[in-house]
Amino acid sequence: MKIKYEFLNGETVEIEAPDSVVEVSIEIDRAIYKNDRREKRRHNSIEALAEPGIQIADSSSEIAATVEAKETHEVLHNALYKLSSQQRELIQKVYFEERTMADIAQDEGVTAQAVQDRVALV
C-alpha cells in the first residue's frame, strides 16, 4: 500500500509501505486530527476570530466606566455629606426624586423662585 506525504511547499511524495505500517500511519493521523479538533473546539485565538469578522468587546472601556462611576459616586457622596440636612433634603428632592421646583414650593409653602434660589446656593 502507498502512503502519500504532502509538504508545505506543495511537493507530494508517495512511498510504498507494508499494510501494517500504513494502518498504524492512518491511526496516528486520525489521532492527531481528533486531538487538533478537540483543542480547536476549546481554544479560539482572537486573531482567528477576527478573520471572519467577529469582533470582541474591549472590556477595558467597561472597566474604566465602572471605575469612573464609582469615583463620581464617592465624590458626590462626600459633597452631600458636607451640606446641611436641609440642603441635602432639597438636593434629594430636586435631583434624585426629580420633583419640580413648583411642587417642592407648594409642599413647603414658599414660591418656586425661593426654591430655585436655594438650589442655586447649594
N, C-alpha and C positions, 0 to 999 in steps of 0.2 A: 504494500500500500504506500501511497505517496503522502508526504507532509509538505504543505505549502507554507512558506515564510514570505511575508511582505514587509519590506524595510521602509523606514520613514522617507527615504529618498525616492520611493516608488519602485524600486527594484524588487522583483519577485523571484524566489528560488524554490524549486521543488526537489525534495530528497526522497529517495526510495528507502523505506524502513520496514522492519518486520511488523506484523499486525499487533503484537503485544505492545510494542513501543508506541505505535500510533494510538492505540486505545488509552495508554497512560497519558500521552500528549493531549488527547481530547479531554480527558478527565481534568487535567491540570488547567487547560484553557477554560473549561466550564467553571471550575472552582474560582479561578481569577475573575471571570466575568461576574459570577454571583457575588463575590466579595466586593468588587468595584461597584456593582449596582446597590448593594446594601449600604456601602459607605456614602455613595452619592445621594441616597434617599435621606440620610440623616444630616448631611452637611452640604450646605449651599454657600458658595462664595458670593460675596456682594458683586464682584466683577462679572461672574457668570449670570447673575440675575439681571444685571444692568443691560446685558446684550439684547434680551428680548423686550426691553423697555420697562421692566419692573423697577419701581422707584422705592427706596427705603426711606422712611421718615427719619429726619435728623432729630433725635431725642434731645440733643444738647440745647436746641432752642426751647423745647418744652421745659427742660430743667431750668434754663435761665429765666423763663417766665414765672415759674413756680418760686424761685428764689427771690425774684423782684417783687412778686405779690406778697411774699412773707415779710420782706423788708419794709414794704409800703404799709402793711398791716401793723408792724411794730412801731413805725414812725407815727402812724395815725393814733394808735393806742396811747403812745407816750404823750402826744399832743393833747388828746382828750383828757388825759389824767391831770394835765396842768390847768385845765379850765375849772371854773367853779361849777357846783352842781346845777345851778340854773342855766349856765351856758351849755353844759353837757346835755341837759334835757332839751334845750332849744335845738341844738345840733342834731340830736336823736330824732326829733320830730321833723325837722326840715329835710335832712339828707338820708336818713335811714328809713323813716316811715313815709317819706315823700309827701308830707302834708303841705298844703298851700299856706301862704302867709295869711290869707284871709281866714282860713279855717282855724289856724292857731290863734289869730287875733280874736276871733269870735269866742273861742274857749276861754281865753284869758281876760276878755272884756276890754281890750285895747284896740287901737286902729291897726290896720295892716301895715301902715307906714312905720309904726312904732316897732312892730316885729321885724320889719325889714331893716330898720336902723340897728336893732340889737344884733341881728345876724351879721351885718356889715362890721360891727365892732369886734365880733368873735374872730 
